[in-house]
Amino acid sequence: MKRAAAVLLAAARVLLVVLAIGGVARAEEIKMVGVITKIDISGPDAKVATATLKDTKSEKTVDITVKDDLTLDKFKDHRIVEGDEIRCKYEVKDGKNVSNYFRKTAGC
């Protein structure tokens, strides 16, 4: 009887751990395709830029914060400019839409 209770208690503990780990809050990744309406770079040494995209499906504008060096270089070199169609994945962090993926739909 004690053995069955110990096994049941161990199984309950394992279940609680699995649920606790699985329930960890993760930011949801949002995907969109849109046209760039505005790009703000705060100087030549900038490590952050903000691109405003107009969603092709909903026609809403979304401000995306871009931090990766490759995309920032494309902004500075004018390989990505206003009017380009962009495929983007982003997460909401601290109230900002921070990009994880930011590429032209036709390729760069």
C-alpha positions in Angstrom: 0.0 0.0 0.0 2.8 2.4 0.9 4.6 1.5 -2.3 1.5 2.3 -4.5 1.1 5.7 -2.7 4.8 6.5 -3.3 4.6 5.7 -7.0 1.4 7.7 -7.3 3.1 10.7 -5.5 6.2 10.4 -7.8 4.0 10.4 -10.9 2.1 13.5 -9.6 5.4 15.3 -9.1 6.6 14.4 -12.6 3.3 15.7 -14.0 3.6 19.0 -12.1 7.1 19.5 -13.4 6.1 18.8 -17.0 3.2 21.2 -16.7 5.3 23.9 -15.1 8.0 23.7 -17.8 5.5 23.5 -20.6 3.6 26.5 -19.2 6.6 28.9 -19.3 5.6 32.1 -21.0 7.1 32.5 -24.4 6.6 35.3 -26.8 4.4 34.4 -29.7 6.1 34.8 -33.1 3.9 36.8 -35.5 4.4 36.5 -39.3 3.4 39.2 -41.8 4.0 40.4 -45.4 3.9 44.1 -45.9 5.2 47.1 -47.9 7.7 49.4 -46.2 6.2 52.9 -45.8 9.0 54.4 -43.6 12.5 53.6 -42.3 14.0 55.4 -39.4 17.7 55.0 -38.7 19.1 57.1 -36.0 22.6 57.7 -37.5 25.4 56.0 -39.3 26.5 54.1 -36.2 23.0 53.1 -35.3 22.4 49.6 -33.9 18.6 49.9 -34.1 16.2 51.0 -36.8 12.4 51.2 -37.0 10.6 50.2 -40.2 6.9 50.9 -40.6 5.2 48.2 -42.7 1.7 48.2 -44.2 0.2 44.7 -43.8 -0.9 43.4 -47.2 -3.9 41.5 -45.7 -5.3 43.9 -43.1 -3.9 47.2 -44.5 -2.8 48.1 -40.9 0.5 49.8 -40.3 3.0 48.1 -37.9 6.2 49.5 -36.5 9.0 46.9 -36.5 12.2 47.3 -34.5 15.2 45.9 -36.4 18.4 45.1 -34.5 20.3 42.6 -36.6 23.4 43.9 -38.3 22.7 42.3 -41.7 19.3 44.1 -42.1 20.7 47.4 -40.8 23.5 47.2 -43.4 20.8 46.7 -46.1 19.0 49.8 -44.9 22.2 51.8 -45.0 23.2 50.5 -48.4 19.7 51.1 -49.8 19.3 47.5 -50.7 16.0 47.6 -48.7 14.1 50.9 -49.2 10.7 52.3 -48.9 8.2 50.6 -51.2 9.9 47.1 -51.0 7.6 44.2 -50.0 9.0 42.5 -46.9 8.3 39.1 -45.3 8.8 39.6 -41.6 8.6 37.5 -38.3 8.6 39.4 -35.0 7.9 39.1 -31.3 6.4 41.6 -29.0 9.0 42.4 -26.3 8.6 45.3 -23.8 5.8 46.7 -25.9 7.9 46.8 -29.1 7.7 44.6 -32.2 11.2 43.2 -32.5 12.1 41.4 -35.7 13.5 37.9 -35.9 13.3 37.7 -39.7 13.2 40.6 -42.1 13.7 39.8 -45.9 12.4 41.0 -49.2 9.8 38.7 -50.6 11.6 38.5 -54.0 15.0 38.0 -52.3 18.0 40.3 -51.8 
